[in-house]
Amino acid sequence: MLNKLDFVKEEIRSILGVEQKPKRIGALKYFFARIGQAVKLVFTEKEIILFALLQWVAIGLGYFLWVQMLNWIPDEVWRSAENSDSGSIADVVLLAWSFIIVGIVALPIGILNACIGAVHFLHRQGRPSTIATCLQIVLPRVWPLWVFSWTDSWITVWQILKRLPKKRGSGNSVLSETLYYAWKLGTIGVLPALLSGRGLIDAGKDSVLLVKNKIADTSLLRVGYSLICWVIGVSTYIGTIFFFIFFDNLVPDGEIYSTIYEFYFWAGVPILVSVGVILLFLRPIYTISSADIYADYLQEQNQPLFLPKPPSKTVSAIVAVFVLLAIIGAVVLYRDQLGITAMLAMPYTQENSPEMGSGNGVR
């Protein structure tokens, strides 16, 4: 289900074979030029701030849930990972846990981010924008929005993990970065297309057409946004180091193996501060601008911009997310009986195992 938009990357890669990425200075100028219009809309329609704040809360709660599993892994397992290039069942369990947590958080993120796009569309059409009106537009599209948000969030998280320093080896590959950029650029129009009533596959096709026809606008917006996020990411990495230097009593003294949970728990503070900066200031600009580019594209193609209300599948999506929450609850409460604690206690070995254990896991 999460690979329905895989074709987008290949389509955009063919475009990138001809088109070059825009210059960084030009991309930054383009992004900053978009700030005025977006900020004006934010102050006119203040519900955008609420939607952004709720996304921040969702990510914060998701991070807190994710980090709990690190506390369940015994020190001996972390210690055995130090001298091993192979994996442990703990890697697989932690990967599955991460995937589910990302899925849980992706639902409110998808809904709330789409609500920001809906505000722009309503404002552009001269219609009043309220929280209730935005939800009426967005909630009937909850399934495709959730699938897209889950896919996009997981690709983003996985790419961030790839960029982190490895125990052995260098950073991320050029091919991986190219595919990531192709995905992000190629899906720039998916959210506004979903809001206008398109299905998930059709939204992906529309997004590819948008990029092909508005390659300058879309690439400048994407590169400008990515550059600022990259600066924030590097600043977060450096800021986390100084955070622990300044608050040196947060992590107890002792071997690193016994303080991993405390480290990641408190590292969430500078991480969530940076996420807040992105969600409150940068992401609304990006979402509003991408919706604006999509609306301009439809106007150029003489296609009207509709905000339809198809049959709602909100109830089934809510049931699905409650099933995932039930799984999380069962893991937290009955991890011993389910054998999860035992699996997490299995040490790393020198034997070859699936690629998950090759140094990409959280260590």
N, C-alpha and C positions, 0 to 999 in steps of 0.2 A: 504493500500500500504506500510506503514511504518513497518508493522509487518511480512513481508515476511521472515525475518531471525530469528524469535523467536525460531525456532527449534535449533539454534546454542547454546543457553544458556543451554537447557536441555541436549543436547549431551555432552557438556563440563562439566556440573555438574556431569554426570555419571563418567567422567574421574577423576574429582577432588575427587570423593568418594574413589578412589584408590590411586591416586597420591597426594602427599603433595606439598604445595608451596615450592619453593626452599628457601634456607637460604638467608637472606637479603644481607649479606656480599658477598656471592657467586654471587648473582644476580647483585650487583653493580660492582663487578670485571668483570663479563661478559659484562655488558653494556659499561664500560670504555674500555674494550678490543676492542670493536667495533668502538670506536671513531676514531682511527687512519685511518682505511679504509674509513670511511664516510667523514672525514675531507679532506683526499686526493682527494676524488671524488669531494667534494665541490670546492676545489681550482682548480681542473682540469676543471670542468664544472661549470662555475660561474653563469649560469642561475639559478642554484638551489637557490642562494641567492636572486635573483629577485622573484622567486616563493614564497619563505618564506616571504619576505617583503610584497608582495601583499596580502598574507593571513593575515598578521598583520593589514594591512590597512582595509581589509574587516571586520575583527572583531571589529576594532575601530569604523568604521562607523555604524556597527550593534548595538554596545553598545550605541552609541549616539542616534540612532533611538529609541531603547528600552526605554531609560531613559526619553524620552519626555512624555510618558504617565503618569509617576509619577507626572509630573507638572500639569496634568489635574485633578488629584484627590484632592478634597477640603480638607482643614485641618480637617473639622468636621468628615470626613470619617475615617481619620487616628486616630483621637481622640476617635471615637466610637469603634475602634478595640482594644483599650487598655484594656477594661473591658469585652471583648467578646471572647468566645471560638468558636463561630459559624462564618459563612462566610457572605460575601456580594457579590452582583453581580459584584462589582469592582474586586474581586478575579478572577471571571470567565473571565471577559473582559481582565484583565491583563495577565491571562494565555494564552488566545487565541492570544493576541498581541505578547507575548513571543514566542509562537510556530511559528507564521508567520515570525517573525524577524529571528529566528534560521533557518528557511527554506530558507530565502533569502540569508543569509550569507553562508549556507551550500553549495550552488551551486559553488561560486568561491573557497571555501575551498576544496571541492571535486575535482574540476578540477586541482587546483594548486598543491595539495598534490599528485594527480595521476601523474602530470607532473614530480615531483621529482622521483617517482618510475620509470617512463619511462626513465628518464636520466640514472638511474642505469642499466636498461635492455639494453639500447642502448650501454652504455659503456661496459657492460659485453660481448656483441656480437661484439664489435670492430667497431661499427657503429658511425658515427659522430652525436653528440647531439646538436641540436639547439632549440631555442624557438619554431620555426615554426614546426620542426619535432615532438617535444613533443606534441604540440597541435594537430597535424594531427593524432597522435596515440590516444590521450585522448578524444578529442571532439566527435568522434563517439560513445563513451561509456558514454556520458554525463548523460543519464537518470538513468541507474543503479548506476552510481557514485553519482548522486545527491540524490537518494533515500537512499543509504547507508550512505552518509555523513550527511543527515538530521536526519536519525534515530540515528546514533552514536552521533551526536552533541546534540540532544535532551536528550538522555539517560545520557550523560555526564553532561549537565546543570542541569538536574533534580537531579542527584546524588549529585552534589555540593550543591544544595539547601537543600537536605536532611541532609547534613553534618553540615550545619550552626546551630548555637545555636538556640533552639526553645524558644518561650515565656514560654511554660510549657513543661516539659518532657526532656528526655535525647536525645542523638544524634542518629545517624543512627543505624539500627538493623544489626545484624550479617548476617541474611539471605539476606538483601538488598545488603550488601557489597559482599557477596558470588556470588549473581546473577550478580552484576556489574563486578566483576573480571572474571566470566565465559563468559560474553559477550565480554569483551575486549580481553581476551585470545582467545576465539573462533573465533573472526573476524580478527585475525591478518593477515590472508592470503587472505582476501576478496579483498582488493584493488589490489594486484598483480595478483590475479586470474581474476579480471575484465579486467585488462590491457591485459591479454593474451587471451581475447576473450570469456571468460565464461559469461554466464548469471548470474543474481543476485542470484537465488536459487542454481545453480551449483557452483557459487563462494563460497557460504556459505558451501556447502557440501565439496568442495575442502579444504576450510579453516579448517574444522573439521578434515579431514583426515591429513592435514598438522600437526595439533596439536598432533593428536594421534601418528603420525610417528616421529615427531620431538619435543616431549614433553619437553625435557631438554632445547633445544635452545629457543623454543617459550616462555616457562614459565620464563626462566632466563631473556630474553629480556624484557618481559612484566613487571615483578616484578621490575627489575632494573630501567626501565623508570618510572614506577609508583612511586617508592620510591623517586626519584629525584624530580618529579613533586609534590609529597606530601610535601617535604621540601620547595619547592618554594611556595606552597600554604600557608603553615604555616607562612613562612617569609612574604608573602604578607599581611596576616591578621595582623601580628604584625607591619609591615611597614606602613600599612594604619593608624593604631592608632597614630604612631609617625608622620606621614605625617600631620594629622590634628592637632596634638599638635604643630608642628613647624609652620604650616601655619594656625594659629587659626583664621585668618580673612576671610577665604574662605567661611565659613558657617556663615551667619548673626546670631546675637544674637536673642533669642526668644525661643518659645516653639519648641520642636522637631518636632511637627506635621507640622509646617510651614516651616521646613528646610529640609524635606526629599529629595526633588528633588535636592537641592544644594549638599546635602551630597553624594547622589549616583552619581551625575554628576562629582564631584571632586574625589570621590573614584575611578572613572575610570582611573585616572592617575597612581596610583601604580598598579592597576589591569592590565592595558595595558602594563606597564613596565614588569611585570612578564610574561604576555602572550607573549611579544616580546622575552624574554629570552628563553621560551619554543619553540616558533616557529622558531627562528633563530638558536638556538644551539642544542636543544634536539630533536625536532620533525623530522628534516632531518635525524638524526642518526637513529631514530626509523624506519622511513619509508624506508630508504635505507637498513637497516639491515633486516627488515621483507621481503623486496623484494629479498634480497640475500638468506635468508633461504628458501624462496619459490622456487627460481631458483635452489638451491642445491637439494631440494626435487624432483623437476621434473627431474633433471639429474639422481638422484638415481633410479627413477622409469622408466628411459629410455624414458621419454617423452620430446619432443623438446619444447623449449620455443619460441612461436610465438607471434608476435605483429601484429595481423591482423587489417584490416581496414573494419569493417562491415558497412552496410548501415547507414549513419549518420542520427540521429534524433536530431541534434543540434538545428535546427530551431524550432522544437516543444518545446524543453526545454526552449529556449530563450523566446518563446511566453508565456510559463507557468510562468516564473520568472517575466516577464513584467506584467502579470495579478496580481501576488502577489504585485508587486510594485504599481500597480494601486490601489489595495485595501488599501495599506498603505497610498498612497496619498489621497485617498478619506476619510480615517479615520482622517488624519491630517487636511485636509481642511474643511471637512463637518461633523466634529464630533458632532456639535450641532444639525444640521438638521437630522443626522442619529440617534439621541437619545443616542449616546455613552456618552456624557457629563453627561446626566441625570442619566444613569446607574452607572457611576463612582461616582456620588454624593449620591448614596443610602447608608446609614450608615449600619454598622454591627449591628446585633441584638443578643439577647440571645437565639433565637430559633435555633434548629438544622437545618443544611443545608448540602449540599454536602461536601465531604471530603476536597475539595479544600480549604475550609475556616477554617480548623482545626489547623491553625498555620503554614502551610507550605508556605503560600504566602509571598510576599515581604512586610515586615512591619518594 
